[in-house]
Amino acid sequence: MPSPAAVKTDSYYCGGAISTVANGAGMGYNFGSMCGIAGIVDFSGGVQAGTVECMRETLRHRGPDDAGLWVSPDAVVGLGHRRLSILDLSDRGRQPMIDPAGRAVIVYNGEVYNFAEIRSQLIGRGVKFASDTDTEVILQAYLAWGEAFVERLEGMFAIAIWDTAARSLLLVRDRLGVKPLFYARTAGGLVFGSEIRAVLASGAVAKDLSPEAAWDFFSYGYVPTPATIYRDVRKLPPATMLKFSGGEFETNQYWQANFEALGDGREVAERKIRELIDQSVESYLVADVPTGSYLSGGVDSSIVTQRAADIFHTARTGGESHRLGGGNLHTFTIGFDVQEHSEVDFARQAAAEYGTDHNEMIVSRQMAHMCDDAIIDMFDEPFAASSTIPMTFLAEMARRKVTVALCGEGGDETFGGYSWYKWWLRFRQPGFWKTGLGQATRRMVEGITGHRRKKWRLAGLESVELYAQLMGAVTGGDKAKIFSAELAGHLAGRDEAAYFRQHWRNDLPPMARMQHVDMMTFLPDLNLTRADRTSMRVGLELRVPLLNHKLIEYTIGLPEEIRTPGGRLKGLFKDAVKTRLPEAIRTRKKKGFSAPVKQWFTGKDLSQLVLDVRAERPELAGAWLSGSLEKTAAGMTGSRAYKLWVFLRWLRRHGQ
């Protein structure tokens, strides 16, 4: 690996903004990622190929390599697909895919990592295959086992299957929600797509915005499932199957992980976790294209990279055979021009330790703002994860060298690593606020959230409301200063923590309680949405081995005193993998992967943006925004300021 001083840089574009990439060889490619699917069911028989094609082409960025289209002879159903070739790069992997007997048709976005095992099982049942794709395996699995087929799949997926005999459409989303799927009811049936834009392109769905969704956005930083910013468009929840037949649809949740269900001791647990991580990374590396790994310098991404690098080294030195793309593992790191947010030094240590081909880049405030519109547009609705900014640049840098990348996403949900678990426990103790640490904490939280008040009463908040506050929720009183008087009056009584409350389980120990809520809400709606859109935008398939459902089922099934011994966040995980990590990374203080929004998005910037929106879209501003928002915006900072920044820019570009 070259020394940091020897790293060369090249320029590339992010939505028109010139950025700098370390070690990047110049390369032209179509923007997009993995696969995109779309479709229509209209039992009146009015489906037109041109409409399906229009929907499909809004997803061109998700699959730049190929396109497919199928409309049933009776014009009841149409399916479209954009392809990014990862496995079996031949035409045999084209979608929509129809089984030889014509019993079912599939379009599918994702990867099923145990497809070879399922394929062998089906061959044993007499099934003959025409390709080496997981798509054909999924289709034949459905025909062999019916709706129970999904229980056998290990991976990330959004699947649509039209059953010609039953005249029914089946939509399925993976267990954790890695891959997205949206749908809407129409006068004649149903439309669906990998992104909201595909659903809207059908022309059968109104583009009416939902004030309730906008209000909720300020609570969570995203529009919570199953809602979207558009009143008639819905998200299919994770681990959910939707069946549409005869004009009616039914949904069911096919998987749920159980906490506190196992009794293994510490030594056994550490060994099994290592084994499950190793198995997951190995299966997630299978590809016929160049492969890399995101490397932040934190524990999660370092462990994924360590195992991947070891597998590449074994294959390169003539050891056990692996189906790997490329001859060496590439790693990719983002840093910031604000030093306290940057982790590049730790990432360099890990890359040197594991012998990877390392690439890095520093993102500045100017670069971030030059990409504002590109970042706003990729989500189709307001979305305020500040880490989207570096991940956008990270994906673009990675795509210059690889088509598949692994990342450490989900490690905190799987192993219980978020700092707010401990803060929640502390804040529930009234005496804490009288201590010096309590007073310092009050000042720190005020600085981060931009929410100040003379009397802090977090200790007296109901459990779920306290959790919402720690997650950065903007509460009703502050929202009333953002929205017009009419909207604020209509929505003032809305439950500020309803989404969290829906998944809150008082039967679990406190830390497991919050871990469960994170897994059901924060993980799919924020973390995985961010990962999916940023990588898809540039034709990069991003894989998340720490979210293998077997690893999750085992880890969260252990008692809390085993998972977090002595209250140590991720204690079991860190102990299990400690010999695989450089000492500096294993013992370092956790630092979340977020952009320095406090320095990059100021009250002055916000106030000016409000004025711009009023000037450019006066009717829209009058309907949605408070008349005194300029003054409110000038005093905002931190995550709350970023939420307002995102909402205002989205409303200006996409509001009706």
C-alpha positions as CSV (number, residue, x, y, z in Angstrom):
1,M,0.0,0.0,0.0
2,P,1.4,3.4,-0.8
3,S,2.1,5.8,2.0
4,P,-0.5,8.5,2.5
5,A,1.9,11.1,1.0
6,A,2.1,9.0,-2.2
7,V,-1.6,8.7,-2.8
8,K,-2.4,10.3,-6.1
9,T,-5.8,12.0,-6.9
10,D,-8.1,12.4,-9.8
11,S,-11.2,14.5,-10.3
12,Y,-14.7,13.2,-11.0
13,Y,-18.2,14.7,-10.9
14,C,-21.0,14.5,-8.3
15,G,-24.1,15.9,-9.9
16,G,-22.0,18.6,-11.6
17,A,-19.6,19.2,-8.6
18,I,-16.0,18.4,-9.0
19,S,-14.7,16.2,-6.2
20,T,-11.4,14.5,-5.5
21,V,-10.8,10.8,-5.3
22,A,-7.7,9.2,-4.0
23,N,-6.0,6.5,-6.1
24,G,-8.8,6.8,-8.7
25,A,-8.0,5.7,-12.2
26,G,-10.1,7.6,-14.8
27,M,-13.2,5.6,-15.8
28,G,-16.5,6.3,-17.5
29,Y,-19.6,4.4,-16.5
30,N,-23.3,4.8,-16.4
31,F,-24.8,5.9,-13.1
32,G,-26.9,3.2,-11.5
33,S,-26.8,0.3,-9.2
34,M,-27.8,-3.3,-9.0
35,C,-31.3,-3.8,-10.4
36,G,-34.5,-1.9,-10.6
37,I,-38.0,-3.5,-10.9
38,A,-41.4,-2.1,-11.8
39,G,-44.8,-3.4,-12.7
40,I,-48.5,-2.9,-13.2
41,V,-51.5,-5.2,-12.5
42,D,-54.8,-4.1,-14.0
43,F,-57.5,-6.7,-14.0
44,S,-59.5,-4.7,-16.6
45,G,-56.8,-5.6,-19.1
46,G,-55.5,-2.1,-19.9
47,V,-51.7,-2.5,-19.3
48,Q,-49.6,-0.9,-22.1
49,A,-46.0,-1.8,-22.8
50,G,-45.1,1.9,-23.2
51,T,-46.3,2.7,-19.6
52,V,-44.3,-0.1,-18.1
53,E,-41.2,1.0,-20.1
54,C,-41.6,4.5,-18.9
55,M,-41.7,3.2,-15.3
56,R,-38.7,1.0,-15.9
57,E,-36.6,3.7,-17.4
58,T,-36.9,5.9,-14.3
59,L,-34.8,3.2,-12.7
60,R,-32.1,3.1,-15.4
61,H,-29.5,4.3,-12.9
62,R,-30.1,1.1,-10.8
63,G,-29.4,-1.2,-13.7
64,P,-27.3,0.2,-16.5
65,D,-26.3,-3.1,-18.1
66,D,-29.5,-4.4,-19.6
67,A,-33.3,-3.9,-19.7
68,G,-36.3,-6.3,-20.0
69,L,-40.0,-6.0,-20.5
70,W,-42.9,-8.4,-20.4
71,V,-46.7,-7.8,-20.8
72,S,-49.1,-10.7,-20.5
73,P,-51.2,-11.6,-23.6
74,D,-54.3,-10.4,-21.9
75,A,-52.7,-7.1,-20.9
76,V,-53.5,-7.7,-17.2
77,V,-49.9,-7.5,-16.0
78,G,-46.7,-5.8,-17.2
79,L,-43.3,-6.2,-15.6
80,G,-40.1,-4.2,-16.2
81,H,-36.5,-4.7,-15.2
82,R,-33.2,-2.8,-15.3
83,R,-30.1,-5.0,-14.8
84,L,-26.7,-4.6,-13.2
85,S,-24.9,-7.8,-14.0
86,I,-23.2,-9.4,-11.0
87,L,-23.6,-13.2,-11.4
88,D,-23.8,-15.0,-14.8
89,L,-23.1,-12.0,-17.0
90,S,-24.6,-13.7,-20.0
91,D,-28.1,-13.1,-21.5
92,R,-29.4,-16.1,-19.6
93,G,-29.7,-13.9,-16.6
94,R,-32.1,-11.4,-18.3
95,Q,-35.4,-10.5,-16.6
96,P,-38.3,-10.6,-16.6
97,M,-37.7,-14.4,-16.4
98,I,-40.4,-16.9,-17.3
99,D,-40.2,-20.5,-16.2
100,P,-40.2,-23.0,-19.2
101,A,-43.7,-24.1,-18.5
102,G,-45.0,-20.6,-18.4
103,R,-46.4,-20.9,-14.9
104,A,-44.8,-17.8,-13.4
105,V,-42.8,-14.7,-14.2
106,I,-40.3,-12.9,-12.0
107,V,-38.6,-9.6,-11.7
108,Y,-36.2,-9.3,-8.8
109,N,-33.7,-6.9,-7.2
110,G,-31.0,-8.3,-4.9
111,E,-28.7,-11.1,-4.1
112,V,-29.5,-14.5,-2.6
113,Y,-26.2,-15.7,-1.1
114,N,-27.2,-19.3,-0.5
115,F,-28.7,-19.8,-4.0
116,A,-26.2,-22.6,-4.8
117,E,-27.4,-24.6,-1.9
118,I,-31.1,-24.1,-2.9
119,R,-30.2,-24.9,-6.5
120,S,-28.8,-28.2,-5.4
121,Q,-31.9,-29.0,-3.4
122,L,-34.1,-28.2,-6.5
123,I,-31.9,-30.3,-8.8
124,G,-32.5,-33.1,-6.4
125,R,-36.2,-32.6,-7.0
126,G,-35.7,-32.9,-10.7
127,V,-35.6,-29.2,-11.6
128,K,-33.4,-28.4,-14.7
129,F,-31.7,-25.0,-14.9
130,A,-30.9,-22.9,-17.9
131,S,-28.7,-20.4,-16.1
132,D,-26.3,-19.8,-13.2
133,T,-28.4,-17.0,-11.7
134,D,-30.1,-16.7,-8.4
135,T,-33.1,-15.3,-10.2
136,E,-33.9,-18.6,-11.8
137,V,-33.3,-20.3,-8.4
138,I,-35.9,-18.0,-6.7
139,L,-38.4,-18.6,-9.5
140,Q,-38.1,-22.4,-9.3
141,A,-38.1,-22.3,-5.5
142,Y,-41.5,-20.5,-5.6
143,L,-42.9,-23.1,-8.0
144,A,-41.6,-25.9,-5.8
145,W,-42.5,-24.6,-2.3
146,G,-45.1,-21.9,-2.9
147,E,-45.1,-18.8,-0.6
148,A,-42.9,-20.7,1.9
149,F,-40.0,-20.3,-0.5
150,V,-39.0,-17.0,1.1
151,E,-38.1,-18.8,4.4
152,R,-35.2,-20.5,2.5
153,L,-33.7,-17.4,1.1
154,E,-30.6,-15.8,2.7
155,G,-29.7,-12.3,1.4
156,M,-31.2,-9.0,0.4
157,F,-34.1,-8.9,-2.1
158,A,-37.2,-7.2,-3.4
159,I,-39.2,-9.8,-5.4
160,A,-42.2,-9.6,-7.7
161,I,-43.7,-12.9,-9.0
162,W,-46.8,-13.1,-11.2
163,D,-48.5,-16.5,-10.9
164,T,-50.2,-17.1,-14.3
165,A,-52.4,-19.9,-12.9
166,A,-53.5,-18.2,-9.7
167,R,-53.6,-14.8,-11.5
168,S,-52.0,-13.2,-8.5
169,L,-49.0,-11.0,-7.9
170,L,-46.6,-11.6,-5.0
171,L,-44.4,-8.8,-3.7
172,V,-41.7,-9.8,-1.1
173,R,-39.1,-7.7,0.8
174,D,-36.1,-9.1,2.6
175,R,-36.1,-9.6,6.4
176,L,-34.2,-6.5,7.4
177,G,-35.3,-4.2,4.5
178,V,-32.0,-3.9,2.7
179,K,-33.8,-3.6,-0.6
180,P,-36.7,-1.2,-1.0
181,L,-40.1,-1.8,-2.6
182,F,-42.9,0.8,-3.1
183,Y,-46.5,0.3,-4.3
184,A,-49.8,2.0,-4.8
185,R,-53.4,1.0,-5.3
186,T,-55.0,2.2,-8.6
187,A,-58.5,2.3,-10.0
188,G,-57.8,-0.9,-11.9
189,G,-55.3,-2.7,-9.7
190,L,-51.8,-2.0,-8.4
191,V,-48.5,-0.5,-9.4
192,F,-45.1,-1.1,-7.8
193,G,-41.4,-0.2,-8.2
194,S,-38.0,-0.1,-6.6
195,E,-38.3,3.6,-6.1
196,I,-41.2,6.1,-5.7
197,R,-40.4,7.7,-9.0
198,A,-41.3,4.5,-10.9
199,V,-44.7,4.3,-9.2
200,L,-45.4,7.9,-10.0
201,A,-44.3,7.4,-13.7
202,S,-47.2,5.0,-14.2
203,G,-49.5,8.1,-14.4
204,A,-52.1,6.2,-12.3
205,V,-51.1,7.7,-8.9
206,A,-51.8,11.2,-7.8
207,K,-48.8,13.3,-6.7
208,D,-50.6,14.8,-3.7
209,L,-48.2,15.4,-0.8
210,S,-49.0,14.3,2.7
211,P,-48.7,17.0,5.4
212,E,-48.8,14.2,8.0
213,A,-45.7,12.6,6.5
214,A,-43.9,16.0,6.4
215,W,-44.8,16.5,10.0
216,D,-43.4,13.1,10.9
217,F,-40.2,13.7,8.9
218,F,-39.2,16.2,11.5
219,S,-39.6,13.6,14.3
220,Y,-37.5,10.9,12.6
221,G,-35.4,12.5,9.9
222,Y,-37.2,10.2,7.4
223,V,-40.8,9.4,6.5
224,P,-41.6,6.3,8.6
225,T,-42.8,3.1,6.9
226,P,-45.3,2.4,5.5
227,A,-46.0,6.0,4.6
228,T,-44.2,8.1,2.0
229,I,-44.3,11.9,1.3
230,Y,-46.9,11.1,-1.3
231,R,-50.3,10.3,0.2
232,D,-51.1,7.4,-2.1
233,V,-47.7,5.7,-2.3
234,R,-46.7,3.1,0.3
235,K,-43.5,1.4,1.4
236,L,-43.7,-2.4,1.7
237,P,-42.3,-3.1,5.3
238,P,-39.3,-5.4,5.8
239,A,-40.0,-9.1,6.2
240,T,-43.4,-8.6,4.5
241,M,-45.2,-10.5,1.8
242,L,-48.0,-8.8,-0.1
243,K,-50.4,-10.9,-2.3
244,F,-52.6,-9.1,-4.8
245,S,-55.4,-11.2,-6.4
246,G,-58.8,-10.5,-7.7
247,G,-58.6,-6.9,-6.9
248,E,-57.8,-7.5,-3.2
249,F,-54.5,-7.7,-1.4
250,E,-53.3,-9.2,1.9
251,T,-50.0,-8.8,3.7
252,N,-48.2,-10.9,6.3
253,Q,-45.0,-10.6,8.2
254,Y,-43.0,-13.8,7.5
255,W,-40.1,-13.3,9.9
256,Q,-39.3,-11.8,13.2
257,A,-36.1,-12.3,15.3
258,N,-36.5,-13.3,18.9
259,F,-34.6,-11.6,21.7
260,E,-33.4,-13.5,24.8
261,A,-34.3,-17.0,23.4
262,L,-31.0,-18.8,23.8
263,G,-28.9,-19.9,26.7
264,D,-25.3,-20.3,25.4
265,G,-22.5,-19.2,27.7
266,R,-19.9,-16.6,26.8
267,E,-17.1,-18.9,25.4
268,V,-19.5,-20.7,23.2
269,A,-21.1,-17.5,22.1
270,E,-17.8,-15.9,21.1
271,R,-16.9,-18.9,19.0
272,K,-20.2,-19.1,17.2
273,I,-20.2,-15.3,16.4
274,R,-16.8,-15.7,14.8
275,E,-18.0,-18.6,12.8
276,L,-21.2,-16.9,11.6
277,I,-19.3,-13.7,10.7
278,D,-16.8,-15.7,8.7
279,Q,-19.5,-17.7,6.9
280,S,-21.5,-14.5,6.1
281,V,-18.5,-12.5,4.7
282,E,-17.4,-15.5,2.6
283,S,-20.9,-16.0,1.0
284,Y,-21.4,-12.3,0.5
285,L,-18.1,-12.1,-1.5
286,V,-19.4,-14.3,-4.3
287,A,-19.3,-12.3,-7.5
288,D,-18.1,-12.3,-11.1
289,V,-17.0,-8.6,-11.0
290,P,-14.4,-6.6,-9.1
291,T,-15.1,-6.4,-5.3
292,G,-14.1,-4.0,-2.5
293,S,-15.0,-3.0,1.0
294,Y,-15.9,0.3,2.7
295,L,-13.5,0.9,5.6
296,S,-14.3,3.7,8.1
297,G,-11.7,2.7,10.7
298,G,-14.4,1.5,13.1
299,V,-14.7,-2.0,14.5
300,D,-17.6,-3.1,12.2
301,S,-16.1,-2.2,8.8
302,S,-12.6,-3.4,10.0
303,I,-13.9,-6.8,10.9
304,V,-15.7,-7.2,7.5
305,T,-12.6,-6.0,5.7
306,Q,-10.3,-8.3,7.7
307,R,-12.2,-11.4,6.8
308,A,-12.6,-10.4,3.2
309,A,-8.9,-9.6,2.8
310,D,-8.1,-13.0,4.3
311,I,-10.3,-14.8,1.8
312,F,-8.7,-12.8,-1.1
313,H,-5.2,-13.7,0.2
314,T,-6.1,-17.4,0.5
315,A,-7.5,-17.5,-3.1
316,R,-4.5,-15.5,-4.5
317,T,-1.9,-17.8,-2.9
318,G,-3.5,-20.9,-4.3
319,G,-5.5,-22.0,-1.2
320,E,-9.2,-22.8,-1.1
321,S,-11.0,-21.9,-4.2
322,H,-13.5,-18.9,-4.0
323,R,-15.7,-17.3,-6.6
324,L,-14.2,-13.8,-6.4
325,G,-14.3,-10.8,-8.7
326,G,-10.9,-9.2,-9.2
327,G,-7.4,-10.1,-8.0
328,N,-7.2,-7.9,-4.9
329,L,-9.5,-6.4,-2.3
330,H,-9.9,-2.6,-2.6
331,T,-10.8,-0.5,0.4
332,F,-12.4,2.9,0.4
333,T,-12.4,5.6,3.1
334,I,-14.0,9.1,3.5
335,G,-12.7,11.9,5.7
336,F,-13.8,15.5,6.4
337,D,-12.2,18.9,6.4
338,V,-13.4,19.1,10.1
339,Q,-10.8,17.1,11.9
340,E,-12.9,15.8,14.8
341,H,-15.2,14.1,12.4
342,S,-12.5,12.4,10.3
343,E,-11.4,8.8,10.8
344,V,-8.9,8.4,7.9
345,D,-5.9,7.6,10.2
346,F,-7.7,4.6,11.7
347,A,-8.7,3.4,8.3
348,R,-5.2,3.6,7.0
349,Q,-4.0,1.5,10.0
350,A,-6.5,-1.2,9.2
351,A,-5.8,-1.1,5.5
352,A,-2.0,-1.5,6.2
353,E,-2.7,-4.3,8.6
354,Y,-4.9,-6.3,6.1
355,G,-2.8,-5.5,3.0
356,T,-5.6,-4.0,0.9
357,D,-5.4,-1.6,-2.1
358,H,-6.5,1.4,-0.2
359,N,-8.3,4.6,-1.5
360,E,-9.3,7.6,0.4
361,M,-10.8,11.1,0.0
362,I,-11.5,14.2,2.1
363,V,-14.9,15.9,1.7
364,S,-15.1,19.6,2.3
365,R,-18.0,21.9,3.0
366,Q,-17.8,23.3,-0.6
367,M,-18.0,19.8,-2.1
368,A,-21.0,18.9,0.1
369,H,-23.0,21.9,-1.0
370,M,-22.1,21.5,-4.6
371,C,-23.8,18.1,-4.4
372,D,-26.9,19.3,-2.5
373,D,-29.4,18.8,-5.4
374,A,-28.0,15.4,-6.4
375,I,-28.4,14.2,-2.8
376,I,-31.9,15.7,-2.3
377,D,-33.1,14.1,-5.6
378,M,-31.9,10.5,-5.0
379,F,-34.5,9.7,-2.3
380,D,-37.7,10.9,-3.9
381,E,-38.8,12.3,-0.5
382,P,-37.3,14.3,2.3
383,F,-34.4,12.3,4.0
384,A,-32.1,13.9,6.5
385,A,-29.2,11.5,7.4
386,S,-26.2,13.7,7.3
387,S,-24.0,10.7,6.6
388,T,-25.6,10.6,3.1
389,I,-23.2,13.3,2.1
390,P,-20.0,11.2,2.7
391,M,-21.6,8.0,1.5
392,T,-22.5,9.6,-1.8
393,F,-18.8,10.4,-2.4
394,L,-17.8,7.1,-1.0
395,A,-20.0,5.2,-3.5
396,E,-18.7,7.2,-6.4
397,M,-15.1,6.6,-5.4
398,A,-15.7,2.9,-5.0
399,R,-17.5,2.5,-8.3
400,R,-14.5,3.7,-10.2
401,K,-12.7,0.4,-9.3
402,V,-15.3,-2.1,-8.2
403,T,-18.9,-3.2,-8.9
404,V,-19.6,-4.9,-5.6
405,A,-18.6,-3.5,-2.1
406,L,-19.0,-4.9,1.4
407,C,-19.7,-2.6,4.4
408,G,-20.1,-2.8,8.1
409,E,-23.7,-1.4,8.1
410,G,-25.9,-3.0,10.8
411,G,-23.2,-3.8,13.3
412,D,-24.6,-1.5,15.9
413,E,-28.1,-3.0,15.5
414,T,-26.9,-6.6,15.5
415,F,-24.5,-6.3,18.4
416,G,-26.0,-3.4,20.4
417,G,-23.6,-0.5,20.0
418,Y,-25.4,2.8,20.0
419,S,-24.4,5.3,22.6
420,W,-28.0,6.4,23.2
421,Y,-28.6,3.0,25.0
422,K,-26.4,4.2,27.9
423,W,-27.7,7.8,27.7
424,W,-31.3,6.6,28.0
425,L,-30.4,4.6,31.1
426,R,-28.6,7.6,32.6
427,F,-31.4,10.1,31.7
428,R,-34.0,7.9,33.5
429,Q,-32.2,8.5,36.7
430,P,-33.4,11.9,38.2
431,G,-30.3,12.3,40.3
432,F,-28.1,12.2,37.2
433,W,-29.1,15.8,36.3
434,K,-27.7,17.2,39.6
435,T,-24.2,15.9,38.9
436,G,-21.5,17.7,37.1
437,L,-21.7,15.2,34.2
438,G,-25.5,15.8,34.1
439,Q,-25.0,19.5,33.6
440,A,-22.3,19.0,31.0
441,T,-24.6,16.5,29.2
442,R,-27.4,19.1,29.2
443,R,-25.2,21.6,27.5
444,M,-23.8,19.0,25.0
445,V,-27.3,17.8,24.0
446,E,-28.5,21.4,23.6
447,G,-25.5,22.1,21.3
448,I,-26.1,19.0,19.2
449,T,-29.8,19.3,18.8
450,G,-30.2,23.0,18.8
451,H,-33.0,22.5,21.3
452,R,-32.7,24.8,24.3
453,R,-35.0,25.3,27.3
454,K,-34.5,26.6,30.8
455,K,-35.8,23.5,32.6
456,W,-34.7,20.1,31.4
457,R,-37.1,17.3,32.4
458,L,-35.8,14.4,30.3
459,A,-35.7,12.2,33.4
460,G,-39.5,12.6,33.7
461,L,-40.3,11.8,30.1
462,E,-42.2,8.6,29.3
463,S,-39.7,5.9,28.0
464,V,-40.5,6.1,24.3
465,E,-40.6,9.9,24.3
466,L,-37.2,10.0,25.9
467,Y,-35.9,7.7,23.2
468,A,-37.4,10.0,20.6
469,Q,-35.6,13.0,22.1
470,L,-32.3,11.1,22.1
471,M,-32.8,10.3,18.4
472,G,-33.1,14.0,17.6
473,A,-36.8,14.4,17.2
474,V,-38.2,17.9,16.6
475,T,-41.3,18.1,18.9
476,G,-44.7,19.7,18.2
477,G,-44.0,23.1,19.7
478,D,-40.9,23.5,17.5
479,K,-42.7,22.1,14.4
480,A,-45.4,24.8,14.9
481,K,-42.6,27.4,14.2
482,I,-41.8,25.6,11.0
483,F,-45.2,25.0,9.4
484,S,-47.9,27.4,8.5
485,A,-50.5,28.1,11.1
486,E,-53.1,26.1,9.2
487,L,-51.0,22.9,9.0
488,A,-49.7,23.2,12.5
489,G,-53.2,23.6,13.9
490,H,-54.3,20.5,12.0
491,L,-51.4,18.3,13.1
492,A,-50.7,19.7,16.5
493,G,-52.1,16.7,18.4
494,R,-50.2,14.1,16.4
495,D,-48.2,11.5,18.4
496,E,-44.6,12.6,18.1
497,A,-43.2,9.1,18.8
498,A,-45.9,6.8,17.3
499,Y,-43.5,4.9,15.0
500,F,-41.1,4.2,17.9
501,R,-44.1,3.4,20.2
502,Q,-45.3,0.8,17.7
503,H,-42.2,-1.3,18.2
504,W,-41.5,-0.6,21.9
505,R,-41.5,-3.8,23.9
506,N,-41.6,-3.5,27.7
507,D,-41.1,-7.3,28.0
508,L,-37.5,-6.9,27.0
509,P,-34.5,-5.6,29.1
510,P,-33.9,-1.9,28.6
511,M,-31.0,-2.1,26.1
512,A,-32.6,-4.9,24.1
513,R,-35.8,-2.8,24.0
514,M,-34.0,0.0,22.2
515,Q,-32.0,-2.4,20.1
516,H,-35.3,-3.9,18.9
517,V,-36.8,-0.5,18.0
518,D,-33.6,0.5,16.1
519,M,-33.7,-2.7,14.1
520,M,-37.4,-2.1,13.2
521,T,-37.2,1.6,12.4
522,F,-33.8,3.4,12.3
523,L,-32.1,0.5,10.5
524,P,-34.4,0.0,7.5
525,D,-35.8,3.5,7.2
526,L,-32.5,5.5,7.6
527,N,-29.3,3.4,7.5
528,L,-30.3,1.0,4.8
529,T,-32.2,3.5,2.8
530,R,-29.1,5.7,2.8
531,A,-26.8,2.8,1.8
532,D,-29.2,1.6,-0.9
533,R,-29.7,5.0,-2.7
534,T,-26.1,6.2,-2.5
535,S,-24.7,3.0,-3.9
536,M,-27.5,2.5,-6.5
537,R,-27.0,5.9,-7.9
538,V,-23.6,4.9,-9.3
539,G,-24.0,1.2,-10.2
540,L,-22.5,-0.2,-7.1
541,E,-23.9,-3.2,-5.3
542,L,-23.4,-2.7,-1.6
543,R,-23.6,-5.8,0.6
544,V,-24.1,-6.0,4.4
545,P,-22.7,-9.2,5.8
546,L,-23.3,-8.1,9.5
547,L,-27.0,-8.2,8.7
548,N,-27.1,-11.8,7.7
549,H,-30.3,-13.0,9.4
550,K,-28.7,-16.1,10.9
551,L,-26.1,-14.0,12.6
552,I,-28.8,-11.7,13.9
553,E,-31.0,-14.5,15.1
554,Y,-28.1,-16.0,17.1
555,T,-26.7,-12.7,18.5
556,I,-29.9,-11.1,19.7
557,G,-31.1,-14.5,21.0
558,L,-28.4,-14.4,23.7
559,P,-29.2,-13.0,27.1
560,E,-28.4,-9.3,27.5
561,E,-25.7,-10.0,30.2
562,I,-23.9,-12.1,27.5
563,R,-24.3,-9.6,24.7
564,T,-23.3,-6.6,26.8
565,P,-21.2,-7.9,29.7
566,G,-21.0,-5.3,32.5
567,G,-23.1,-2.9,30.3
568,R,-20.3,-2.7,27.7
569,L,-21.8,-1.8,24.4
570,K,-21.0,-4.5,21.8
571,G,-18.9,-6.2,24.5
572,L,-19.4,-9.7,23.3
573,F,-18.7,-8.8,19.7
574,K,-15.5,-6.9,20.5
575,D,-14.2,-9.7,22.7
576,A,-15.0,-12.3,20.1
577,V,-13.0,-10.5,17.4
578,K,-10.3,-8.8,19.4
579,T,-7.4,-10.8,18.0
580,R,-8.3,-9.8,14.5
581,L,-8.2,-6.0,15.1
582,P,-5.3,-3.6,15.5
583,E,-5.1,-2.5,19.1
584,A,-5.8,1.2,18.2
585,I,-9.1,0.3,16.5
586,R,-10.2,-2.3,19.1
587,T,-9.8,0.2,22.0
588,R,-10.8,3.4,20.3
589,K,-13.7,5.5,21.3
590,K,-16.8,5.1,19.1
591,K,-17.4,7.8,16.6
592,G,-20.5,7.8,14.5
593,F,-20.2,8.2,10.7
594,S,-21.8,11.6,10.2
595,A,-21.0,14.8,8.4
596,P,-20.1,17.9,10.4
597,V,-23.5,19.5,9.8
598,K,-23.0,22.1,12.6
599,Q,-20.1,23.6,10.6
600,W,-21.6,23.0,7.1
601,F,-25.2,24.1,7.6
602,T,-25.5,27.2,9.7
603,G,-28.5,29.3,10.8
604,K,-27.5,32.0,8.3
605,D,-27.6,29.5,5.5
606,L,-31.0,28.3,6.6
607,S,-32.4,31.8,6.9
608,Q,-31.3,32.6,3.4
609,L,-32.8,29.4,2.0
610,V,-36.2,30.3,3.5
611,L,-36.0,33.6,1.7
612,D,-35.0,31.8,-1.6
613,V,-38.0,29.4,-1.3
614,R,-40.4,32.3,-0.6
615,A,-39.1,34.2,-3.7
616,E,-39.1,31.2,-6.0
617,R,-42.2,29.4,-4.9
618,P,-44.4,31.9,-3.1
619,E,-47.6,30.0,-3.2
620,L,-46.0,26.8,-2.0
621,A,-44.2,28.7,0.8
622,G,-47.4,30.3,1.9
623,A,-49.2,27.0,2.2
624,W,-46.5,25.1,4.0
625,L,-44.2,27.5,5.9
626,S,-44.5,29.7,9.0
627,G,-44.5,33.4,8.3
628,S,-41.7,33.8,10.8
629,L,-39.6,30.9,9.7
630,E,-36.6,33.1,8.8
631,K,-36.1,34.0,12.4
632,T,-36.6,30.5,13.6
633,A,-34.1,29.1,11.1
634,A,-31.4,31.6,12.0
635,G,-31.3,30.2,15.5
636,M,-31.2,26.5,14.5
637,T,-28.1,24.3,14.5
638,G,-27.0,20.6,14.4
639,S,-29.3,17.8,13.3
640,R,-32.5,19.9,13.6
641,A,-31.0,22.5,11.2
642,Y,-30.1,19.8,8.7
643,K,-33.7,18.4,8.8
644,L,-35.0,21.9,7.9
645,W,-32.3,22.3,5.2
646,V,-33.3,19.1,3.6
647,F,-37.1,19.7,3.8
648,L,-36.8,23.2,2.4
649,R,-34.6,22.1,-0.6
650,W,-36.9,19.1,-1.3
651,L,-40.0,21.2,-1.1
652,R,-38.6,23.8,-3.5
653,R,-37.6,21.2,-6.0
654,H,-40.5,18.7,-5.8
655,G,-43.4,20.4,-3.9
656,Q,-46.8,20.6,-5.8
